[in-house]
Amino acid sequence: MSDSAPHVLDNPALASLTGPHAHFAERRGRVLRYPVDMSPWLALPEDPDATDWADLAALAGPGADIPLAGFVGRLPDGWETTFHVEGVQFVDDGLAAAPDPEAVRLGPADVPEILDLIARTQPGPFLPRTVEMGTYLGIRREGALVAMAGERLHPPGWTEISAVCTDPAVRGQGLATRLILAVAHGIRERGETPFLHTGAGNTNAIRLYESLGFRLRRRTAFLAARAPERLPEAVS
């Protein structure tokens, strides 16, 4: 396979929603998305045409801000970029993955605590049903959830580690590292490979991931665009 050949991680949301997460997919034409209370991720086909853009806007709603993580093409006329951050994608290249005796499985009953921790630490989008996307592990201290990490996108053969966060009161104790390795262990046990995303400017996270055994696979972008209020007729 040449380096220029498409890779399943080049469009991981599409690979996930047409693969292991297909049962979550909401579809309009060739455009897919997760339920709006689960994840903001949407998936365009590799080379979207005017019909796809019209379907995307119809699915999300005219005038909606739509996340387009990883999209590198040109927006159609009438669309406006509202958010753009350079990102990086890392893949497992020798993680010392291992279960953690203090980690507990988190589920729907833990969502209020999870959302509280997310609000205090801001690791990225997490919604009431995100916990259904995969295994989420947490560490509690005196009964309170103080750290967590889990699984998000699920392209065939791969699982994304996401929502890595630690309460400021207990940072510096290595809890994030332990949870990343514990989540990675579960992924490896299924015969899959862990990967993750972060901002290109998040030097502390990048330093941690590289020290654990992640390797930079590609540079990407996290962006959002506002759909036009009035949609042109799709081109057939």
N, C-alpha and C positions, 0 to 999 in steps of 0.2 A: 504494500500500500504506500503510495507516495504521500509526502507531507501535505500536499494540497488537497488530498482526498477528503471528503466530508467526514466528520467524526461525530459520534452520537452526543458528545458534550458541546458541540458548537451551537446547538439549539436545544439545550437540555429541557426546557419547558415543553417543547413540541415532542421530544422523545419520551418524556415522562407521560404526557397526556395521551399519547398514542400507544404507550406501552403499559408498564405496571400500574399507572394511575388512570388508565382509560375509563375506569368505572366512575371517576369523579368528573370527567370532562363534560362541559357544556359546549355545544357546537353550533356554529352558524356558518354554513358553507365549509371552507377549509380553515376557519379560525376556531381555536379552542381556548377555553379558560377553565380555571378552577371555580367552584362556587364562591360567591363574593364574600361569604363569611369564613372561608377557609384560607384563601391565598389571593393576593392581587395579581399573580402571574397569569399572563395571557400568552398564546403561542400563535404566531403568524407562520405560514408556510415559508420555505426558504426564499422564494422569489415572489413576494406578494404582488398581485396586480390590482387594478382599480376595483374589481369586484371584492377582493379580499379586504381592502381598506374600507369599503362601504359596509361589508359585513362586520368588520371590527367595530366601527362606529355604531352600527345598529345594535350589536351585542352589548357594548358598554354604555351606549346612550349618547346622542348628539351633545357636543359640548363637554363631554366627560374627559377628565385627565386619565390617561391610560398608560400604565407602566409597560415599557418595551425593552426589557432587560436583554442586552446582547444584540439588539438590532443595530446594524451598521450601514444600512442603505440610506436612501434619500426619502424624506417625508414627502407625501403628495402635496399639491397646492391646497391651501386651506387648513393644513395642520400646523400646529405651533409647538415647538419644543418648550416644555415647562420645567424640566429637570434634567440635568446631565452630570454624572459623576463617573470618572474613569474607575474601572474595576479590574480585578485579577481573579483568575481561576486556578486553584491549586488541586493537585491530585496526590493520592497516597504513593509515596516512593520509599517506603521502609518504616512506617509507623510501628512503634512498640505497643500495639493495641493490646488492651487487657481489661477484663472486667474490674469493677470497683466495688468493694464490699459495702461502702456507704451509700452508693447510688441506688435510688428507688425509681421504679417505673411511674411515670406521671400519666394521668388519663383525664377524661372529661370532668371528673369531680374536682380536679386540681386547677381547672382553668381560671377561676377567679384569682388564685394565688399567682399563677403563671403570668396573667395579664398585669398584675400589680408589680411583679419583678421586672417584666418587660418595660413597663412605664417608667420605672426608676433607672433602668440601665440602657435603654434604647439600642438594642442590638440589630433592629430592623423589624420589618412588618411581622406581626403575630396577631392572629384573629381568633375568635372563639372556637373555630373548628380546625385550626392549624394542627392541633395535637393528633388529629386523625390521619395525618399524612405519613406518619411513621412512628418509630419508638422515640419517646422523650424521657430522658433521665434527669433526676434532680438530686440535690443534696440538701438535707434539712439540718438546721441547728436549733436546738430548743424548740423543735416543732415547726419552725418557720422555714419556708423555702428560700435558700440563699444563693443557689447556683443551679444552672440547668444547661442542657444541650440536647439536640435531637436531630431528626431526619426530616428533610423537606422534599426536594425534587428527587425523582426516582427513574432516571433513564435506564433502559435495559442494561443490566450488569454493573450499574453504578448507583450509589446513594449519596445525596448531598447532606453534609453536616451543617446545621444551622442553629440559630437562636442560642448561640453560646454567650452566656452572660453570668455575671457574679455581682452580688450585692456589694456596694462600695465598702461596707463595714467589714467584709471578710476577704477583700482582695489581697493578693500577695501570698496566699496559702496554697496555691497550685490547684485550686478546685476546678478551674476551667480546663486545665491540662488533663486532669484525671477524667473529667466527663467526656472530653473529646476522644480520649483513648478508649473509654468504655463504650461510647457509641460506635466508634470505629470497629471495636471488637465484635459487636453485634452484626455490623454490616459484613465484616469478613466471614463470620460464621455462616452467613447465607451464601457465601461464595461470590460476593460482590466487592467492589472497590470504592472506598470513600473518596469524596471530593468536596470542595467548598469554594465559596466566593467571599471576597471582602473588597473594600475600597482600596484603590491603588495608593492612596495617601495614608492608609491606616498602618503606619510603620510598626507599631507595637504588636498588632495582630500578625502581620506578615513575619516579623522576627520570631514570634512564638511558633507559627505554623511551620516555618522552615526548620526550626530547632527540633520539632517533633518528628520530622520526616516527610513533610509535604513538599512537593516540587511544583514550581510555577509551570503551568501548562500553556496558558494563553492570557493575553490582555483582552479585556472586554469593556463594556460600558453599561451603566445603569441609567436609563433615561425614561422620561415620561413625555407624552405629547397630548395636546388637547385636540380632540376631534372637532371638526367644524360643526357649527350649530345647524346648518342646513347642508344636507349631503347631496353631492352631484349624482346624476344617474350613473349606475354602474355600467361599465363597458363590458359587453358580452363577448 
